[in-house]
Amino acid sequence: MSPELAKETDRLDVLSLRDSVSTAMLVALAYFVGAELAFFIGTLSDKIFAPFWPPNVVLFCVFLLVPMQRWWLYILVAFPAHIIAELGVGMNVPQLLVAFVTNVAVAGLNAAAVTLLAGGRPWLGDPRKALIYVAATALVSPAVVALGGAFVPILGGTIGSYWDFWAQWYASNALGSLTLAPVILTWLCEPWPPLSQTPEAQRSEALALATALVVVCAVTFAVGPGTAGNSFLPALLYLPLPLIVWATVRFGVKGASGAIFIVTVVLIWRTMNSQNLFTGGDAESNVLALQTFLIGLATPVLLLGAAINAIRSAEQTIRDSQERTAFAFASNHIALWEYGTAGERFWTSANCNAMLGLKPDVELTRTSFLGTIHPQDIAAARDIIRTTAVATEPTTREFRVTFPNGETRWLLARGYAQRDKNGDIVQTAGILTDITDRKAVEFEAELQRREVSHLMRVSVMGELAGAIAHELNQPLAAILANAEAARRMLRQTPTDIVEAGAALDDIVHENKRASEVIRRMRRLLRKGDSKPEVVNLNDLVESTVKLLHSELISRHIKVETNLGADLPIIWGDPVQLQQVLLNLMMNAMEAMNLVPPSRRVLAIGSHHVNADSIEIVVKDCGHGLAPVSTKQLFEPFFTTKDQGLGLGLSICLTIVKSHGGDLSLGNHPDGGVAATLTLPSRQIQTMAAK
Amino acid sequence: MSASTFTVHIVDDDNGVLRAMARLVRTAGYGCRTFDSPLQFLDQYDPTGPGCIVLDVAMGELDGLRLHEELRERGVEHAVIFVTGKGDIPMSVQAMRAGAIDFLTKPVDSDALLAAIERARSEDAEKQQQVDERASIEANLAKLTPREREVLTHVIAGRLNKQIASDLGTVEKTIKVHRGRMMSKMGVHSVAELVRLAERAGVPPHEKQ
C-alpha cells in the first residue's frame, strides 16, 4: 500500500469514525430524551405511567440500521445516558445495571431476529416480513428478555408478583416495537417520493385523514365518568378504526404506522389529562389495559399495511414489467392479439394498430383488420384467422399490409387456439411481427444470390465459348456448302430442281439447328427473374449434353445417358436446374483430365427413387475425391481446382435446396465421383400433363 | 479420263455437314462416298480407283489426324484434305507434314474445297499416268528375248553395234537385227527415247567389265 493511499485510508477511517461518534452522540441524546419522556409521562398522572419505554426503541432502530460490528459503540454511548437518566429517578446500581442489560438485550435480540429472519429493508414491506417483525419484536424477543426485565422493579424494592412485573415489562417493550418503532423505520428510514411529485390531492387527503384521526380519537377517548359503564363503550373503541383502515389502505404501512402512532399519542395524552376508558383502576392495570388495546389494534393494522405495500409493489412490478414488455414489443415490432370466438373483436396490445397502419382509436374488428391487408394477401390473412381456430398446432402466415400513405409492410402472424378443460376453443391468440426489414434483407440476399448465380453461368459460358462456337460453326458450314451446291445446280443444265430443293430444305434445317444452339446459350445467360415452370428433367439433361457436345468431343469424352422412362415432371426453374446439371457435368469432365482418352466416360442416369422424388446421378471415371468432408465441398470458396472459384457447388446446393431437393457427392464403388441430385416430383401435374 | 470416276470419300460425324459437302462435291461432278464415323470409314473404305479423302478433324471416336496416320500405315495412296471447325496452326502444320493436300477451316469455302479436290484429282491422275506408263514399259520389256534385253542394256550404255557385237561375241549384222526387233518391241524410234524408258523402268545400262 502506498503511503498516500494509507494516509487517505486512515483519514477515511477517522472520518467515518468521527461520523459514527457524532451519530452515537445523537443516539445517546435520543436515549436520554426517550427515558426522560417516559418519566415525564409517568410523573404527570398518578393513574398511568409510560406504556412503552422509548430508549429501547431507539436502540432497536439503531441496531437495525447499523452493522452488527458497530453495536458496541452505541451500547457504549447509551450507557452513560442510561446512568444519567436512571440516577435522576433514584434507581439503585444493581437495578440500573440489570435495566441496562435487559434494554440492550431486547433491542439486540429484536434487531438480530429481524435482520436474520426477514432480511434487509423494507422491514415491513410485505406480509411475510411484517409477520416475522411482529413475531420477533412483539412476541418472542420481549417475552424472553422480560424474564430478566421483571427483576428491575424487584431490585427497586417494589412489592408485587414476578409474573405481574414480567407482564408489564413484556407489554411495554412489545408495544414500543409496534407503535413507535414502525414510525421510525417507515417514516424516517424509508425513502419518500419528492414532494413535488406527490399529487396535491394525496397530500390533502393525508393531512385531512391525520386531523380527522386526531379529532376522532380525542373525542372518542375522552369519556366522562358516567360513560364508563355506558353500553356504548365497546362501540366507541371502534370509532377510529375506519380512519385507521382508510389510512392503511390508502398509504400502506406508512399510513398504518402513522395512524397507530397518532392513536397512541392521543390516547396517552387523553389518558393523562382526563377521565378515560383506561383510567378505571390503578396505574398498573390502566397501563396494561391500554397496552393490550394498542397491541391488539397495531398488530393487524401493521400486517394489513404490509399486505397493502406488497400489493402496491406487485402492481408496480406488473406495471414496470408491462412497460418493459410493451417497449420490448414495440422495439421488436411485435404486437399481441387475441380474437374471441364469440364476437368479431380483437384485443390487441397498444402498438398493434400502428403496425397495421390504423389510427390508435380505430376499433380492431375482423373487417377493419382485413381492410388493412394487401389485396393479394387477403387469402393468407383470412386463412390465419380460420386455420388458427381449428388447428391443434400453432399456425404461421405472412402477409402484407398497406398503410394509408401507400407504404407496404410485411407482417408475420402466429396464432394458436386457447382451449378450455373440455378442449373447446375459447379464443385464438398470438403475435403479430413486422418482418419488413427481414424481408428486405432476404430480398437483397436473393438478388445477390441470383446475381452470383448468373455470373457463374456467364463464367461457365466463357469456359465453353470455344465449344459453343464450334457447335455453331457446324450448321453454318452445312448451310454454306448447301447454298454453294444449290447455286451450282441452278447454273447447270439440265437443272436438278429436286436436289436443289433438298439443299434448300437442309439449309432451313441447319439454320434452325444454329438457332437452337443460340437459344440454349441465351437461356442459360438470361438474367433476372425466371419463373418456376414445369420441367422435364430428361429433356433438360439432353439439352445440357447438347450444349456440351463439342466440349465433350474435344475432351474425347464419351457420354452414356441412361434416362429413366416415364419420369414425372418437376416444378422448378429450368435455367437454374440446368446450371446445376452443367456444373456437375463440367466437374465430371474436368475430373477425367488425367484419364486416358479411350477410357473417359461420363455417365448420366435419371430414375425414380420413390413416388415423390427423382434422382439424377452424374458419374465420372476419374480418380475420385480426395478425403475431404462432403460438407466442405459445398462450402463457398472451397475448391480442389487450380483455377476454381469454389462457388459452383455452393451455388448448386443453394439452387437445389430452394427446389426442395438435395445434392450429394461421393466416390463411386466402380471408381470416379458420383454426384447425386434429388428433386421432389409433382405426381398430380404429371397426370395433368399426360 | 472422266471426272466421274474420281471418288471423293468424305468422313464427318456431323450428318448435316456431311450431306452438304457430299452434295457440293457431286454438283462439281465428282463421285462421292460418305461416312459419318471414322470407324465405319476404316471398315468400308475402298482404296482402289482414283479418289481422295476429305477428313473432319474433330470427331468423337477417332480424330482426323489419327485416322490419317492409320491410313498411311495401311499404305493408302489417296490424297487427304482436312476440314476442321477449330483448326490451329500446330494442327495444320502437323497435318501438312503428314502429307495432307490441304487444311481447310469450316465453314469451308466451296471454291477452296473444290480446288483442293481438283488438285488431288490431278495429282492422282498424274500418278496414275506414271503407273500406267511404267506398266506398259514393263510389259514391253517382258516381250524381249534375253539376247534382245542384253542388247538393250548395251544400247542405252551408248555403245555402237560393232562394239556390242564384239562384246557379245557375234557379228554386227546379228546385233543390228536384235536391235531393230528390240526397238520395235519397245515402241521407240530413237536411242534417246529408249534411254528415257529404261530409266523410268529402272533398267540399268550395261557396264563394261
HADDOCK unambig.tbl for C-alpha pairs under 7 A between the chains (distance, minus, plus):
assign (segid A and resid 470 and name CA) (segid B and resid 85 and name CA) 5.80 0.50 0.50
assign (segid A and resid 470 and name CA) (segid B and resid 86 and name CA) 6.73 0.50 0.50
assign (segid A and resid 473 and name CA) (segid B and resid 85 and name CA) 6.45 0.50 0.50
assign (segid A and resid 473 and name CA) (segid B and resid 106 and name CA) 6.76 0.50 0.50
assign (segid A and resid 473 and name CA) (segid B and resid 107 and name CA) 6.57 0.50 0.50
assign (segid A and resid 474 and name CA) (segid B and resid 17 and name CA) 6.54 0.50 0.50
assign (segid A and resid 475 and name CA) (segid B and resid 16 and name CA) 6.97 0.50 0.50
assign (segid A and resid 475 and name CA) (segid B and resid 17 and name CA) 6.93 0.50 0.50
assign (segid A and resid 476 and name CA) (segid B and resid 107 and name CA) 6.10 0.50 0.50
assign (segid A and resid 477 and name CA) (segid B and resid 17 and name CA) 6.35 0.50 0.50
assign (segid A and resid 477 and name CA) (segid B and resid 106 and name CA) 5.52 0.50 0.50
assign (segid A and resid 477 and name CA) (segid B and resid 107 and name CA) 3.75 0.50 0.50
assign (segid A and resid 477 and name CA) (segid B and resid 108 and name CA) 6.24 0.50 0.50
assign (segid A and resid 478 and name CA) (segid B and resid 16 and name CA) 5.80 0.50 0.50
assign (segid A and resid 478 and name CA) (segid B and resid 17 and name CA) 4.32 0.50 0.50
assign (segid A and resid 478 and name CA) (segid B and resid 20 and name CA) 5.32 0.50 0.50
assign (segid A and resid 480 and name CA) (segid B and resid 107 and name CA) 6.60 0.50 0.50
assign (segid A and resid 481 and name CA) (segid B and resid 20 and name CA) 5.32 0.50 0.50
assign (segid A and resid 481 and name CA) (segid B and resid 21 and name CA) 5.72 0.50 0.50
assign (segid A and resid 481 and name CA) (segid B and resid 24 and name CA) 6.21 0.50 0.50
assign (segid A and resid 481 and name CA) (segid B and resid 110 and name CA) 6.41 0.50 0.50
assign (segid A and resid 482 and name CA) (segid B and resid 20 and name CA) 4.89 0.50 0.50
assign (segid A and resid 482 and name CA) (segid B and resid 23 and name CA) 6.98 0.50 0.50
assign (segid A and resid 482 and name CA) (segid B and resid 24 and name CA) 6.72 0.50 0.50
assign (segid A and resid 484 and name CA) (segid B and resid 24 and name CA) 6.83 0.50 0.50
assign (segid A and resid 484 and name CA) (segid B and resid 110 and name CA) 6.52 0.50 0.50
assign (segid A and resid 485 and name CA) (segid B and resid 23 and name CA) 6.19 0.50 0.50
assign (segid A and resid 485 and name CA) (segid B and resid 24 and name CA) 4.40 0.50 0.50
assign (segid A and resid 485 and name CA) (segid B and resid 27 and name CA) 6.15 0.50 0.50
assign (segid A and resid 488 and name CA) (segid B and resid 27 and name CA) 6.62 0.50 0.50
assign (segid A and resid 489 and name CA) (segid B and resid 27 and name CA) 6.30 0.50 0.50
assign (segid A and resid 553 and name CA) (segid B and resid 59 and name CA) 6.54 0.50 0.50
assign (segid A and resid 553 and name CA) (segid B and resid 60 and name CA) 4.91 0.50 0.50
assign (segid A and resid 554 and name CA) (segid B and resid 58 and name CA) 6.80 0.50 0.50
assign (segid A and resid 556 and name CA) (segid B and resid 60 and name CA) 6.14 0.50 0.50
